[in-house]
Amino acid sequence: MHNYVTQCARVTWQMATQQTTMWLCTRDTCLDEEKHNLWWSCDKSEASVVKFFVWPALYDCENGNLLVKGMVYAEAE
């Protein structure tokens, strides 16, 4: 467990101190399949509005290139 926490802290520190800093997007309100994967329990046929983030999308910088899609829970409006 100690090694896991150490590695998490190391990656987070690198994300915050690199030029430019990486960015975790938590502002999206509408499902976008280019940026989000749906949580397994979502009804895919009705999912359109993001209710919460399981994990936010990771970008190389704010408004930059998407590195990893986010995981969201979405429902119908």
C-alpha positions in Angstrom: 0.0 0.0 0.0 2.8 2.4 0.8 4.4 1.9 -2.6 1.0 2.6 -4.3 0.5 5.9 -2.4 4.1 6.9 -3.2 3.6 6.3 -6.9 0.3 8.2 -6.9 2.0 11.2 -5.2 4.9 11.1 -7.7 2.5 11.0 -10.8 0.3 13.8 -9.4 3.4 15.9 -8.6 4.7 15.5 -12.2 1.3 16.4 -13.6 1.2 19.6 -11.6 4.7 20.7 -12.1 5.3 20.1 -15.8 5.1 23.0 -18.3 2.2 23.2 -19.2 0.3 21.4 -16.4 -2.0 18.5 -17.3 -5.7 19.2 -16.8 -8.5 17.0 -15.4 -11.8 18.2 -17.0 -14.8 18.2 -14.6 -16.8 20.9 -16.4 -18.7 18.8 -19.0 -22.4 18.5 -18.5 -23.4 16.7 -21.7 -22.2 13.2 -22.7 -19.6 13.3 -25.5 -18.5 9.9 -26.7 -15.3 11.4 -28.0 -14.3 12.4 -24.4 -16.3 10.1 -22.2 -16.9 6.4 -21.5 -20.1 5.5 -19.8 -20.1 3.8 -16.4 -21.3 0.2 -16.8 -24.7 0.7 -15.1 -25.8 3.5 -17.3 -28.6 3.0 -19.8 -26.7 3.8 -23.0 -29.9 4.4 -25.0 -31.0 7.2 -22.7 -27.7 8.7 -21.5 -27.2 12.3 -22.4 -26.6 14.4 -19.3 -23.5 13.8 -17.1 -24.6 13.4 -13.5 -21.2 12.7 -12.0 -17.6 11.8 -13.0 -16.2 8.5 -12.0 -12.9 9.8 -13.4 -12.5 13.0 -15.3 -11.0 13.2 -18.8 -7.2 13.9 -18.8 -5.7 16.5 -21.2 -2.1 17.5 -21.8 -3.1 21.1 -20.9 -6.4 23.1 -20.5 -8.2 23.1 -23.9 -5.4 20.8 -25.2 -5.2 17.3 -26.6 -7.2 14.5 -24.9 -4.9 11.9 -23.4 -7.4 9.6 -21.6 -11.2 9.6 -21.9 -13.1 10.2 -18.7 -15.6 7.8 -17.1 -19.0 9.3 -16.4 -22.4 8.3 -15.1 -25.0 9.8 -17.4 -28.8 9.8 -17.5 -31.6 11.2 -19.7 -32.5 14.8 -19.1 
